[in-house]
């Protein structure tokens, strides 16, 4: 996951950090709005106030620039996730899941265009190296949550009859769909997450984590009560 998809030219690396950041921001804005195929380098350089030739000094082509943007996205996500649990400990598997979900919401609030680029990768088939990009995001979930799941099983917190990679798959699916719904109302399945007050949003998260913790099947007391 730490291996970059593409290495920018040294001329880009030699730029001051603020200049590099401005180029990435302009590219993110264009790719988020237009997707990969419709994105225009002309629009990006116009936004930056530079020539297209100058951009080619930093990246070989549009694909290289897009892959660099996606690298930047994954690096930012990793920082948010790791910061979300720093100091909170990782003893409670389900508490970590909640913290990661909150980190995802915080990421979308502060970097909405980055998440739109990610959605374009998920839903547009003409993105270069699309399968690899999606696989990298899934791999990060497995690398991050896999050891936590193994430890939770050893502690008796998780069922031992479900393989850790399946636990991570279920968790990743819930996290990803919840964040998609938060970022795009048409993907929220009627939960109305976008614009939801913070208190209610936290209640929704607690409810999701509770389902992970206890499952969907009611316990016997609930079943007997429903039958009375």
N, C-alpha and C positions, 0 to 999 in steps of 0.2 A: 504493500500500500504506500510505502514511502518512496518507491521508485517513480520518478516523473514520467508522464506520458510523452513529453517532448522537452527538449532542452532549448530554451531561447538562445539566440545568437549572443555572443559575448558582448556585442555592442549594446544590447538591451541590459545585460547584467551590469555594464559599466555606467548606466544612467543613474542619476540620483534617485533615491527611493520614492520621492514624491512624483517624479516624472514617470517611473515605472508604474506606480499606482494609478496615475491619471490615464495611462494607456489601457490598463486592465479595466478600469471603471468604464471607459468609453466602449470597450469591446463587450463588456458584460451587458451594458445598456442595450446595445444593438442586438446581440444574440438573444437576450431575454425577450425583446419585443418582436423580433423577426424570425427566430429559429436559425438553424445553421444555413440552409440553402438560400433563404431570402435575405440573409444578412449581407450588408454591403460594406466592403472596405472603404468605399468612397464616403459613405456616411460616417464611418468611424474617424477617418482622417479629417473630415470636415468639422466634426465635433471637437477634435483635438487642435485644429488649426495648423496641421502639418501636411506635407505632401505624401502621396501614396508611396513614393520612392523612399521616403524616410521610414515609413512603417516596414517596408521590405528590408531595411537595414537591420531590423530587430527580429523579424519573423519571416520564414521562407514563403509562407502563403497563408490563406485564410484558415486552413485546417490547423496549421501549427499554432496560430493565435487562439483558435477555439480550444484546442487541447490544453494550452497553457491556462486559459480561463478555467477549464474544468479542474486542472491540477490545483489552481488557487482555491476553487470551491471546496475540494476535498480536504485541503490543508486547513481551511477555515473551520470546517465542520469538526475535524478532529480536535482542534483547539477548544472549540465551544464544549464539546463532549467531555474532554478531559478536565476543563476548568469547572464544569458543572458538578463534578463529584469530588474535586480537590477539597480536602478539609472536612468533607462529609462522611468519609469512610466508605468502604464497599462491603460491609458486613451483611447488609440486607439487600438481597438480589432485587427485590421488587421496589425498594426505595431508590436504588440506582436506576431502574427502568423509569421511574417517575422523574428523576433528575435529568435524565437524558431527554425525555420528552419535553420537559420545560426548557432545556437548552435548545432543542430544535425550534420551539416557538420563539425563543429569544433571537435565534439566528434569523428566522424569517422576518421578525419585526425589524431587525437592524440591516438585513441584507436580502430584501425581498426579490431583487432582480437575480441574484445568484440562484435562489430556489427556483425561479422561473426557468433559468437555463437548465437546471436539473430536470424539471418537468418536460422541457422540450426534448431532452435526451430520452426520457422514458417513453414519450408518446409519438415522436417523429422518427420514422424509419430511415430517413436519409442522412442521419447524423454519422459522420465518419467514426469508425471503430466503436459503434454504439454498444454492441454486446460487451466489449471490454470495459467500457465506461460504467455500465450498469453493474457488471460483475465486480468492479473495484469497490463500489459502494456496499454491495452485499458482503464482500470479503471483509471490509472493515468491521461490519456488525459481527461477523463470525469471530474475527480476531479479538475484538473487544469483549463481547459478551460470552464467547466460548469458555474462557478460563473462569469467568464469574459463575457460569452455569455449572461447570465441573465442581467448583468449590461448594456451591449451594447444594449440589447433590450429596457431596461428602458430608455436609452438615445436616442432611436430612430435611432441608428446606424445599427441595424439589423432588418430584417423583423420580425414582431411579429406573423405572421401566420405560421412560421416554429419553432417547438419546439427546445429548447436549445440543447437537447440531439441529435437531428438530425443535427443541426449546427456543433456540436462537431464531430459527425460521419463523415461528409463531410470533415471537416478540418483535422481530424486525418488521413483519407484515403489519402488525398493529401500529407500531410507531410510524411507519412510512405512510400508511393510509390516513392516520390521524393528522399528520403534518400536511399531507396533500389537501385534505379537507379544510384545514385551517388556512392554507394559502390560496385555495381556489374553491369558492362556494359550490360550484357544480360537482365537485368531487366529494362532498362531505356526507352524502347519503342521508340528508335531511337533519343532520345534527346541528346545523346553523352555527358552526364554530367561528366563522369569520365575524369579527366585531362583537363577539360575546364578552360580557363583562368579566374582568379578571377572576372574580370570586367564583362565578359559575363555571368558567373555563377550568379552574383548578378542581372543582367538583367533578367535572367530566373526566379529567385526567385520573382523579382518585377512583372513579367508577371503572375506568378502563383497567387500571392496575389491579383493582379488586377482582375483576374477571380473570386476569392472568393468575392471580393468587389462588382463587378458589374454584375457577372453572365455571361453566354455564349450568351444570346440573345442580338443582337445588338439593339441600341436604334432606334427611328423612323428616325432620321436624317441619320444614317448609312444605314438603309433599303431603304430610298428614294434615297440616293446617288447611291446605288448599282443598283437601277432600272432605273437610267437615261441613 
